[in-house]
Structures are given as structure tokens and as C-alpha cells.
Amino acid sequence: MAGNGVTLVKRLAIAGAVVLLAIAAFIFGADRYYHHGDGAACASCHEIRGNVELWQVSTHRNIACTECHDSTVTGNVRRVVRHLSGDVPERVVLRTDDVLRMMARCRKCHQQEFASWQAGPHSASYARIFTGTEHKTTDCMRCHGMHFDGPIQDVVVPVDIKGPWRLVRPELKNAPTMPCMTCHEIHREGKPASKLKRASVEGPVAPPSLSFFDRRSHVHYQAASLQIPQVHDAKGPLAMSPDPRDGLCYQCHAPRASLEDWSGDDRTPRGVHEGIGCIACHQGHNQSARASCATCHPRMSNCGLNVEKMDTTFASPNSRHNIHTVACSDCHADGRKGHFSRAAQLRAVAR
């Protein structure tokens, strides 16, 4: 009897070892499958094939999928199990946490751009946007938190104009509401960047990767395909910049349905800067305009004065002359050079 007991124990041990080896082989095989062929394995699944085909002609085509996307053993096994069980999504959509983790990969290669973005207003955190003093509505998600995979009720409570507000997910406190993929499509046709000559967004042509992400459809729309609205003031239509990159800005900094300038979040220039586009003055990643005056002045200035020291919001945020709307008549009695009032001269020159 004792011999039979020992034999049974041995058989169970062997069976257990076989099961463990099978599990280990499955885990190893699933993990290797997703590392094989620089995207070839990914392309074998119908729901990801389109993404892989875009990647193969994109700026990042020389970079392996796993350089940007998570490829942990746990994650790879989970994907294989889902496919074997028939739980296959019709379309792959990045989740909030996926996008936030990808930011670290963007930073690894685009250090200068990342630092510039981080220093600007578009790096605003969930705590800054959703627990600040402004009221909260569903429309906030149109531009802030557009990569959040859920409604605003899953971000902040209560959703009202009174507050106080608190984040539903405290771990998002310092996470950016407008990550890189808000304005850039990674899988978009383009040429690989050279270490000797970096890719540039300067010029009148919008690069293919410059795209607006729509959280409702989970689709990126190229900047060149976005419409620039015809904005007007009390006197009539304003001259609009033809720069196709401005179409991206207008997706969030948009006027209300009336298309009146400075309604909603509109910042369309009028006055002396009418017709000048956003990118003409604001740097692409940090939106800074501190170095923009030297681009046009003094060679295009009618005043012969140091425009950076004039009484505008460029010199002081407290100025009553907004740099976007300042007009000649703000300083000139009849709108022409040489017809200053004494008060206007004192205002025009820096203190």
C-alpha cells in the first residue's frame, strides 16, 4: 500500500511539473510572439493590421512597436488569452493609462520638445484643470482630458458650478490633460528624422503628424484638413491667416456659434495684428510668444518705438491693451503716425 501511495505522489508531481512547464512555455511563447518581427506578429491580428501598415510608412517606422507600446509579460499573455477566448476588439483604442505611459517613451527621444511642452500651458494637470476655480461641465472634456476613457463624472465630482471639487482618481493629480497625442498622430505618414537635421514644424505646410484627436470618435484629424472659421467683429469679417496649422488651434480656442471674435475661447487677432496666425507668434510646444516681436519689428513697425516696451499685455499682463486686439487708434488720436496725444505717448513708452 505504501508503494502505491509513493507512486501516486510521483505521478501527481510529474503531472504538476508538466502543467507548470506548459504554462511557462505558453507564457514564454506569448511574450516572444509579440516581440517577433518588429510588428509582424502584431500585424497578423486583423484589428491591429491598419495601425501597423500606417506605422510602416510613418516617421517612426524604424522604431520597433515595443519601444513605444507596453510589452510586459503579463500584458502579452493577457492579449493572447483574449484572442484565444474570442474576446477580440473590432478596433484597438488606447486607454488613459496607455497614453500616459507612452509619454515617457516620447520624452526619451523628443527631450527638447517635451521640456518645451512641459514648461507651457498645454501640460496642465488634472488637478489644475478639474479642481481649480472654474466651473465644471461635460464640454471641458472636449479639450481637457480628451484621452480619458470615460465621462467627466469619472474624473471629478461634483459636476457643477459651485464646488468644491475632488478628483475621482487621485492618481491623476499630476497627470497631463493634454498629452503629446492630443496634437500629434504617431502612426502617420512621414520621413524619419535625422540626427543632423531635426524635423521642423516651421513654414506654411502642416506636417502630416500634426493632427487633432477627437475623443468622441477616437480618430486623429490632420491639421491640413481642419477648417479655419471665418471670424468677425462688430465691423465685419476679419482677415484670417491661411496657415493650415492654425486649424488645429481653433479646435479648442474656438468662437461660439455666432463666430464673433473673442467669444468662447477665441483669440483671433484684430487691430494691428489682424490676419496673423497663431503659429506666427506662438512657439509650437510651449506657446511662448516672448521672442515673436523681433520677427517683424522694427522693420514692419510704423511707430519707430520699441514695441516690446509699449503699454500692451506683451509688456505687462495688467495692461488694458491686449496684444491680440491692440489698434493704432489706441495710441494715435486719428489712427496715423505722428498724431499722439501726450497721454498716449506716456503710455506707449515703458515705465
PEJOVEN-V826982 format. One record per pair of residues at least 24 apart in sequence whose ideal C-beta (glycine too) atoms are under 10 Angstrom apart, sorted by the first residue. I is the first residue (numbers start at 0). J is the second residue. Records with the same first field share a line. If there is no record, write none. Layout:
I = J + J
This chain:
22 = 76
25 = 76 + 79 + 80 + 83
26 = 72 + 73 + 75 + 76 + 79
27 = 72 + 76
28 = 75 + 76 + 79
29 = 72 + 74 + 75 + 76 + 77 + 78 + 79 + 80 + 82 + 83
30 = 70 + 71 + 72 + 73 + 74 + 75 + 76 + 79
31 = 75
32 = 75 + 76 + 78 + 79
33 = 64 + 65 + 68 + 70 + 71 + 72 + 74 + 75 + 76 + 78 + 79
34 = 63 + 64 + 65 + 70 + 75
36 = 63 + 64
37 = 61 + 62 + 63 + 64 + 65 + 66
38 = 62 + 63 + 64 + 65 + 68
39 = 64
40 = 64 + 75
41 = 65 + 68 + 78 + 91
44 = 78 + 82 + 87 + 88 + 91
45 = 87 + 89
46 = 82 + 87 + 88 + 89 + 90 + 91
47 = 78 + 88 + 90 + 91
49 = 90 + 91 + 186
50 = 90 + 91 + 185 + 186
51 = 186
52 = 186
53 = 184 + 185 + 186 + 187 + 188
54 = 185 + 186 + 187
55 = 186 + 188
56 = 186 + 187 + 188 + 189 + 190 + 207
57 = 184 + 185 + 186 + 187 + 188 + 189 + 190 + 191 + 207 + 208
58 = 183 + 185 + 186 + 187 + 188 + 189 + 190 + 191 + 192 + 198 + 206 + 207 + 208
59 = 108 + 185 + 186 + 187 + 189 + 191 + 192 + 208
60 = 186 + 188 + 189 + 190 + 191
61 = 191 + 192
62 = 104 + 108 + 185 + 191
65 = 104
66 = 104 + 107 + 108
67 = 100 + 101 + 103 + 104 + 105 + 107 + 108 + 185 + 186
68 = 93 + 97 + 100 + 101 + 104 + 185
69 = 96 + 97 + 100 + 101 + 104
90 = 217
91 = 217
92 = 146 + 148 + 217
93 = 146 + 148 + 180 + 185 + 212 + 217
94 = 146 + 147 + 148 + 149
95 = 144 + 146 + 147 + 148 + 149 + 153 + 154 + 168 + 171 + 174 + 178
96 = 146 + 148 + 170 + 171 + 174
97 = 146 + 148 + 180
98 = 145 + 146 + 147 + 148 + 174 + 175 + 178 + 179 + 180 + 181 + 212
99 = 146 + 170 + 171 + 174 + 175 + 178
101 = 146 + 178 + 179 + 180 + 185
102 = 174 + 175 + 178 + 179 + 180
104 = 179 + 185
105 = 178 + 179 + 180 + 183 + 185
106 = 179
108 = 192
109 = 179 + 183 + 192 + 197 + 198 + 284
111 = 197 + 284
112 = 179 + 183 + 197 + 198 + 200 + 283 + 284 + 285
113 = 179 + 284
114 = 284 + 285
115 = 282 + 283 + 284 + 285 + 286 + 287
116 = 175 + 177 + 178 + 179 + 182 + 283 + 284 + 285 + 286
117 = 175 + 284 + 285
118 = 284 + 285 + 286 + 287
119 = 177 + 281 + 282 + 283 + 284 + 285 + 286 + 287
120 = 177 + 285 + 286 + 287
121 = 175 + 176 + 177 + 178 + 179 + 181 + 182 + 251 + 284 + 285 + 286
122 = 175 + 176 + 177 + 178 + 284 + 285
123 = 175 + 176 + 177
124 = 166 + 171 + 172 + 173 + 174 + 175 + 176 + 177
125 = 154 + 155 + 166 + 167 + 168 + 169 + 170 + 171 + 172 + 173 + 174 + 175 + 176
126 = 155 + 164 + 165 + 166 + 169 + 171 + 172 + 173 + 174 + 176
127 = 172 + 173 + 175 + 176
128 = 154 + 155 + 175 + 176 + 177
129 = 154 + 155 + 156 + 158 + 164 + 165 + 166 + 167 + 171 + 172 + 176
130 = 155 + 162 + 163 + 164 + 165 + 166 + 172
131 = 162 + 164
132 = 162 + 163 + 164
133 = 160 + 162 + 164
134 = 158 + 159 + 160 + 161 + 162 + 164
135 = 159 + 160 + 161 + 162 + 164
136 = 160
139 = 176
140 = 176 + 214 + 215
141 = 213 + 214 + 215 + 250 + 251 + 253
142 = 176 + 177 + 181 + 211 + 214 + 250 + 251 + 252 + 253 + 264
143 = 175 + 176 + 177 + 181 + 251
144 = 171 + 174 + 175 + 176 + 177 + 178 + 181 + 214
145 = 176 + 177 + 178 + 180 + 181 + 211 + 212 + 213 + 214 + 215 + 217 + 250 + 251
146 = 174 + 175 + 176 + 177 + 178 + 179 + 180 + 181 + 212 + 214 + 217
147 = 171 + 174 + 176 + 214
148 = 214 + 217
177 = 212 + 251
178 = 212
179 = 284
180 = 210 + 212 + 219
181 = 210 + 211 + 212 + 214 + 219 + 247 + 250 + 251
182 = 208 + 209 + 210 + 211 + 212 + 219 + 222 + 244 + 247 + 248 + 250 + 251 + 283 + 284
183 = 208 + 209 + 210 + 211 + 212 + 219
184 = 208 + 209 + 210 + 211 + 212 + 218 + 219 + 220 + 221 + 222
185 = 210 + 219
186 = 219
187 = 219 + 221
188 = 221
199 = 283
200 = 244 + 278 + 282 + 283 + 284
201 = 244 + 278 + 283
202 = 242 + 244 + 278
203 = 240 + 241 + 242 + 243 + 244 + 276 + 278
204 = 242 + 243 + 244
205 = 242 + 243 + 244 + 245 + 246 + 247 + 278
206 = 244
209 = 243 + 244 + 246 + 247 + 283
210 = 247
211 = 246 + 247 + 248 + 249 + 250 + 251
212 = 250
213 = 250
220 = 246 + 247 + 250
221 = 246 + 247
222 = 246 + 247 + 248 + 250
223 = 247
225 = 249 + 250
226 = 250
227 = 267 + 276
228 = 253 + 254 + 258 + 265 + 267
229 = 254 + 258 + 267
230 = 254 + 257 + 258 + 259 + 260 + 261 + 262 + 265 + 266 + 267 + 268 + 269
231 = 257 + 258 + 259 + 260 + 267 + 269
232 = 259 + 260 + 261 + 267 + 269 + 270 + 273 + 324
233 = 259 + 260
234 = 269
237 = 267 + 268 + 269 + 270 + 273 + 274
238 = 267 + 268 + 269 + 273 + 274 + 275
239 = 267 + 268 + 273 + 274 + 275 + 276
240 = 267 + 268 + 273 + 274 + 275 + 276 + 277 + 278 + 279
241 = 274 + 276
242 = 275 + 276 + 277 + 278 + 279
243 = 276 + 278
244 = 276 + 277 + 278 + 279 + 283
245 = 275 + 276 + 277 + 278 + 279
246 = 276 + 277
247 = 277 + 278 + 283
248 = 276 + 277 + 278 + 281 + 286
249 = 277
252 = 277
260 = 323 + 324
261 = 321 + 323 + 324
265 = 323
266 = 321 + 323 + 324
267 = 323 + 324
268 = 321 + 322 + 323 + 324 + 325
269 = 321 + 323 + 324 + 325 + 326
270 = 320 + 321 + 322 + 323 + 324 + 325 + 326 + 327 + 328 + 329
271 = 299 + 300 + 301 + 302 + 306 + 311 + 322 + 324 + 325 + 326 + 327 + 328 + 329
272 = 322 + 323 + 324 + 325 + 326
273 = 323 + 324 + 326
275 = 323
280 = 313 + 322 + 323
288 = 313 + 322
289 = 313
291 = 322
292 = 322
300 = 336
301 = 327 + 331 + 335 + 336 + 337
302 = 327 + 330 + 331 + 336 + 337 + 339 + 347
303 = 336
304 = 330 + 344 + 347 + 348 + 349
305 = 347 + 348 + 349
306 = 347
307 = 349
308 = 347 + 348 + 349 + 350
309 = 346 + 347 + 348 + 349
310 = 343 + 345 + 346 + 347 + 348 + 349 + 350
311 = 346 + 347
314 = 349 + 350
315 = 349 + 350
318 = 346
319 = 346
320 = 346 + 347
